Amino acid sequence: MKKLLYLLTVLIIFSACSSNNKKKLVVYSPHGKEMLTEFEKQFESTHPDIDIQWLDMGSQEVFDRIRTEKENPLSDIWWGSPSTIFMRAEKLDLLEKYKPSWADKVGTESKSKSDNWYGTFLTPQVIAYNDKTLTNQNAPRDWNDLILPDWKNKIVIRNPMASGTMRVIFSAMLSNSIKKTGSDSEGWEWLRKLDENTSTYAADPTQMYIKLAGNEAVTLWNMPDIILQKTLYQYPFGYNFPSSGTVVLTDGIAIVKGTKNPEAAKEFYEFVTNEKSLILQAEKFYRIPARSDIPKDKLPQWIADANYTAMDLNWELISEKESEWMKKWDSEIKGKSK
């Protein structure tokens, strides 16, 4: 199956690009068709000699594909995924070194020490709910609320094995357990109880949105996508920031090692992370810039109003253990309570 997907990717990219003589730039990203289409058009309007080709997929799927293609890279830019996945990619030598013009405008925790990746957004994870049937008062308001009997068969979760977002949320529960108790046992017990309450593991975000708007009541997902789906498509979604602390991901960007278009890749990298683009991403796609130098009066009010406490997490540990933890979850916990 993986070989078939790989061959399909090759055919899609090269058949799409063979119709013109423009320089081809291939972007792998989980940022969704709306944002990817917007910045494809914007970039091409100022760079008419470059043809952007993007593939929208989950963060883990991006990582797996770039790792598979290491000997013959088919992509140039990796735009978007949790920093923990970029850390793993860096250790596998999948990323080119590049220091953007704004490198000193993000904190040390939001960039690679070796300039292999840089943070673009800060992304809070929320407890989202169907606001046709729930309010922020009677929806779950903290992580432990999700494992109460009240929510049995009322939770839909994006399949974590393909989703960087969910992998990090699950790993954060284990990391936090180790921090509090010295053991991951409490975290595994939480994941078991969450599985007991989970009705469905959705194959992709769209299926998750449809189920959340239908019979299921609650999910875990990132705040920007929940607001975007409600605003663009009128999905009946609300959300709560977990009261004991939310998982706040640093979303990153990198140039793929072995890119055949290094100069065009650098131009795209700088374009989608410049001040004007970041302000548009905040206004239209609900992204919180990781850069500290964007004037606050140019950013939408909802960023200042977002009232959450970031969970203090060991990101190095999460990056190191995430794959091992998720394999254990998939083989020992998923669906075993049913």
C-alpha positions as CSV (number, residue, x, y, z in Angstrom):
1,M,0.0,0.0,0.0
2,K,2.8,2.4,0.9
3,K,4.6,1.7,-2.4
4,L,1.3,2.4,-4.3
5,L,0.9,5.7,-2.5
6,Y,4.5,6.6,-3.2
7,L,4.0,5.9,-7.0
8,L,0.8,7.9,-7.0
9,T,2.6,10.8,-5.4
10,V,5.2,10.7,-8.1
11,L,2.6,10.6,-10.9
12,I,0.6,13.4,-9.4
13,I,3.5,15.7,-8.9
14,F,5.2,15.1,-12.2
15,S,2.1,15.0,-14.4
16,A,0.9,18.2,-12.8
17,C,4.2,19.9,-13.3
18,S,4.9,18.7,-16.9
19,S,2.2,21.0,-18.4
20,N,4.4,24.1,-18.1
21,N,8.0,25.2,-18.1
22,K,7.9,26.9,-14.7
23,K,10.2,25.9,-11.9
24,K,8.4,23.3,-9.7
25,L,8.3,23.7,-6.0
26,V,6.6,20.8,-4.0
27,V,5.2,21.5,-0.6
28,Y,4.1,18.8,1.9
29,S,1.9,20.2,4.6
30,P,-1.0,19.5,7.0
31,H,-2.2,23.1,6.9
32,G,-5.4,22.3,4.9
33,K,-6.5,23.1,1.4
34,E,-7.8,26.5,2.4
35,M,-4.5,28.0,3.6
36,L,-2.4,26.1,1.1
37,T,-4.5,27.3,-1.9
38,E,-4.4,30.9,-0.5
39,F,-0.6,31.0,-0.3
40,E,-0.1,29.1,-3.5
41,K,-1.9,31.9,-5.3
42,Q,-0.2,34.7,-3.4
43,F,3.3,33.3,-3.9
44,E,2.8,32.6,-7.6
45,S,1.4,36.0,-8.2
46,T,4.7,37.5,-7.1
47,H,6.9,34.6,-8.4
48,P,5.3,33.9,-11.9
49,D,8.3,31.6,-12.8
50,I,7.5,29.2,-9.9
51,D,4.7,26.6,-9.9
52,I,3.7,25.5,-6.4
53,Q,2.4,21.9,-6.1
54,W,1.2,21.0,-2.6
55,L,0.0,17.8,-0.9
56,D,-2.2,18.1,2.1
57,M,-1.8,15.2,4.6
58,G,-1.4,14.6,8.3
59,S,1.9,15.6,10.1
60,Q,2.9,12.0,10.7
61,E,2.2,11.1,7.1
62,V,4.4,14.0,6.0
63,F,7.3,12.7,8.2
64,D,6.8,9.1,6.9
65,R,6.8,10.2,3.3
66,I,9.9,12.4,3.6
67,R,11.7,9.6,5.4
68,T,10.7,7.1,2.7
69,E,11.9,9.5,-0.1
70,K,15.2,10.3,1.6
71,E,17.3,8.9,-1.2
72,N,15.2,10.6,-3.9
73,P,13.4,13.6,-2.4
74,L,10.1,14.5,-4.2
75,S,9.4,17.6,-2.0
76,D,11.1,20.8,-1.4
77,I,9.4,22.4,1.6
78,W,7.8,20.9,4.7
79,W,5.4,23.5,6.0
80,G,3.7,22.6,9.3
81,S,4.0,19.9,11.9
82,P,4.6,19.8,15.7
83,S,8.2,20.6,16.7
84,T,8.6,17.1,18.1
85,I,8.3,15.6,14.7
86,F,10.8,18.1,13.2
87,M,13.2,17.1,16.0
88,R,12.9,13.4,14.9
89,A,13.4,14.4,11.3
90,E,16.5,16.4,12.2
91,K,18.1,13.4,14.0
92,L,17.5,11.4,10.8
93,D,19.2,14.1,8.7
94,L,16.0,14.8,6.6
95,L,16.3,18.6,6.8
96,E,18.5,21.2,5.2
97,K,20.1,23.8,7.4
98,Y,18.6,27.3,6.7
99,K,18.6,30.3,8.9
100,P,15.7,32.6,8.0
101,S,15.9,36.4,8.1
102,W,13.8,36.5,11.3
103,A,15.8,33.7,13.1
104,D,16.4,35.8,16.3
105,K,12.7,36.7,16.6
106,V,11.6,33.3,18.0
107,G,12.6,31.8,21.4
108,T,15.2,29.0,21.7
109,E,12.4,26.5,22.5
110,S,10.8,27.3,19.1
111,K,13.7,26.5,16.8
112,S,16.4,24.0,16.0
113,K,19.8,24.6,17.6
114,S,21.3,23.7,14.2
115,D,19.0,25.8,12.0
116,N,17.2,22.7,10.6
117,W,13.7,23.9,11.4
118,Y,12.0,27.1,12.9
119,G,8.7,27.6,14.6
120,T,6.0,29.5,12.7
121,F,2.9,29.2,15.0
122,L,1.9,28.5,18.6
123,T,-1.0,26.1,18.5
124,P,-3.1,25.5,21.6
125,Q,-5.0,22.2,21.7
126,V,-8.6,22.4,23.0
127,I,-11.5,20.2,24.0
128,A,-14.0,20.9,21.2
129,Y,-17.7,20.1,21.3
130,N,-20.9,20.2,19.4
131,D,-22.5,23.5,20.4
132,K,-25.9,22.4,19.2
133,T,-26.1,20.1,22.3
134,L,-23.5,21.4,24.7
135,T,-22.2,24.7,26.1
136,N,-18.8,25.6,27.5
137,Q,-20.3,25.0,30.9
138,N,-21.6,21.5,30.5
139,A,-19.0,20.3,28.0
140,P,-15.8,18.8,29.4
141,R,-13.6,21.5,30.8
142,D,-10.5,19.6,31.7
143,W,-8.6,16.5,30.6
144,N,-9.9,14.3,33.4
145,D,-13.5,15.2,32.5
146,L,-13.1,13.3,29.3
147,I,-12.7,10.0,31.1
148,L,-15.9,10.3,33.2
149,P,-18.7,7.8,32.5
150,D,-20.8,10.7,31.2
151,W,-18.9,10.8,28.0
152,K,-19.0,7.0,27.2
153,N,-19.3,6.6,23.4
154,K,-19.6,10.4,22.9
155,I,-16.0,11.1,21.9
156,V,-14.6,11.1,18.3
157,I,-10.8,11.1,17.9
158,R,-8.7,11.7,14.8
159,N,-6.7,8.5,14.3
160,P,-3.5,9.3,16.3
161,M,-1.2,7.0,14.2
162,A,-1.5,9.4,11.2
163,S,-1.9,12.7,13.2
164,G,0.9,14.7,14.6
165,T,-1.5,16.7,16.7
166,M,-3.1,13.7,18.4
167,R,0.3,11.9,18.8
168,V,1.6,14.9,20.7
169,I,-1.6,15.3,22.9
170,F,-1.4,11.6,23.9
171,S,2.4,11.8,24.5
172,A,1.9,14.9,26.6
173,M,-0.4,12.9,28.9
174,L,2.4,10.4,29.4
175,S,5.1,13.0,29.8
176,N,3.0,14.9,32.3
177,S,2.4,11.7,34.3
178,I,6.2,11.1,34.5
179,K,6.7,14.7,35.6
180,K,4.1,14.4,38.4
181,T,4.6,10.9,39.6
182,G,7.9,9.7,38.2
183,S,6.0,7.0,36.2
184,D,4.0,6.9,33.0
185,S,1.4,4.5,34.6
186,E,-1.1,7.3,35.4
187,G,-0.8,8.5,31.8
188,W,-1.5,5.0,30.4
189,E,-4.5,4.6,32.6
190,W,-5.9,7.9,31.3
191,L,-5.4,6.8,27.7
192,R,-7.2,3.5,28.5
193,K,-10.2,5.3,30.0
194,L,-10.3,7.7,27.1
195,D,-10.4,4.7,24.7
196,E,-13.3,3.3,26.7
197,N,-15.2,6.5,26.1
198,T,-14.2,6.9,22.4
199,S,-16.9,5.9,19.9
200,T,-14.8,6.4,16.7
201,Y,-11.2,7.0,15.5
202,A,-11.7,9.1,12.4
203,A,-9.4,8.4,9.4
204,D,-8.9,12.1,8.6
205,P,-10.0,15.6,10.0
206,T,-12.9,15.9,7.6
207,Q,-14.5,12.7,8.9
208,M,-13.9,13.9,12.4
209,Y,-15.6,17.2,11.8
210,I,-18.6,15.4,10.2
211,K,-19.0,13.1,13.2
212,L,-18.5,15.9,15.7
213,A,-21.3,17.8,13.9
214,G,-23.5,14.7,14.0
215,N,-23.8,12.1,16.8
216,E,-20.6,12.5,18.7
217,A,-20.3,15.3,21.2
218,V,-16.6,15.9,21.9
219,T,-13.2,15.7,20.4
220,L,-9.6,16.9,21.1
221,W,-8.1,19.1,18.4
222,N,-6.3,22.3,17.7
223,M,-8.0,25.6,18.3
224,P,-7.3,27.2,14.8
225,D,-8.9,24.4,12.9
226,I,-12.0,24.3,15.1
227,I,-12.5,28.1,14.6
228,L,-11.8,27.9,10.9
229,Q,-14.3,25.1,10.3
230,K,-17.0,26.9,12.3
231,T,-16.3,30.2,10.4
232,L,-16.0,28.9,6.9
233,Y,-18.4,26.0,6.9
234,Q,-20.7,26.8,9.8
235,Y,-20.0,23.6,11.7
236,P,-21.6,23.8,15.2
237,F,-18.4,23.8,17.1
238,G,-17.3,25.4,20.4
239,Y,-14.3,24.7,22.6
240,N,-12.8,24.9,26.0
241,F,-9.2,25.4,27.0
242,P,-8.4,22.6,29.5
243,S,-8.4,24.3,32.9
244,S,-5.4,22.5,34.3
245,G,-3.2,23.6,31.3
246,T,-3.3,23.0,27.6
247,V,-0.8,21.4,25.2
248,V,0.6,24.3,23.1
249,L,2.4,23.0,20.1
250,T,5.1,24.9,18.2
251,D,4.3,24.4,14.5
252,G,7.3,24.6,12.3
253,I,8.7,24.8,8.8
254,A,11.8,23.3,7.1
255,I,13.5,22.8,3.8
256,V,13.7,19.1,2.8
257,K,17.2,17.7,2.6
258,G,18.2,17.2,-1.0
259,T,15.7,19.7,-2.5
260,K,16.3,20.2,-6.2
261,N,15.2,23.8,-5.9
262,P,17.0,25.3,-2.9
263,E,16.7,29.0,-3.9
264,A,13.0,28.7,-4.7
265,A,12.5,26.8,-1.4
266,K,14.1,29.7,0.5
267,E,11.9,32.2,-1.2
268,F,8.8,30.3,-0.3
269,Y,10.0,29.8,3.3
270,E,10.6,33.6,3.7
271,F,7.3,34.5,1.9
272,V,5.0,32.4,4.1
273,T,6.8,33.6,7.3
274,N,7.1,37.3,6.6
275,E,5.1,39.8,8.7
276,K,2.4,40.4,6.1
277,S,1.8,36.6,5.6
278,L,1.7,35.9,9.4
279,I,-0.8,38.7,10.0
280,L,-3.0,37.3,7.2
281,Q,-2.6,33.8,8.6
282,A,-3.8,35.1,12.0
283,E,-6.7,37.0,10.5
284,K,-8.0,34.5,8.0
285,F,-6.8,31.1,9.3
286,Y,-6.6,31.7,13.1
287,R,-2.9,31.0,13.5
288,I,-0.9,32.5,16.4
289,P,2.6,33.7,15.2
290,A,5.6,32.3,17.0
291,R,7.6,35.4,16.1
292,S,7.8,37.9,18.9
293,D,8.3,40.9,16.7
294,I,4.8,41.1,15.0
295,P,3.1,44.2,16.4
296,K,0.3,43.3,18.6
297,D,-2.0,46.0,17.3
298,K,-1.7,44.4,13.8
299,L,-3.0,41.1,15.1
300,P,-6.6,40.2,15.6
301,Q,-8.1,40.7,19.1
302,W,-8.9,37.0,19.6
303,I,-5.2,36.3,20.1
304,A,-5.0,38.8,23.0
305,D,-8.3,37.3,24.3
306,A,-7.2,33.7,24.2
307,N,-7.1,32.8,27.9
308,Y,-5.1,29.6,28.4
309,T,-2.3,28.3,30.5
310,A,0.3,26.3,28.6
311,M,1.2,22.9,30.1
312,D,4.8,22.7,31.1
313,L,6.1,19.7,29.1
314,N,9.4,18.0,28.3
315,W,9.4,18.3,24.5
316,E,12.7,16.5,24.1
317,L,11.3,13.5,26.0
318,I,8.1,13.6,23.9
319,S,10.1,13.7,20.7
320,E,12.3,10.8,21.8
321,K,9.5,8.5,23.1
322,E,6.6,9.4,20.9
323,S,7.0,6.6,18.3
324,E,7.5,4.0,21.0
325,W,4.5,5.2,23.1
326,M,2.2,5.4,20.0
327,K,3.1,1.8,18.9
328,K,2.3,0.6,22.5
329,W,-1.0,2.6,22.4
330,D,-1.9,1.1,19.0
331,S,-1.1,-2.5,20.0
332,E,-2.2,-2.6,23.6
333,I,-4.9,0.0,24.2
334,K,-6.8,1.1,21.0
335,G,-10.1,-0.7,20.9
336,K,-9.2,-3.2,23.6
337,S,-11.8,-1.9,26.0
338,K,-14.7,-2.6,23.6
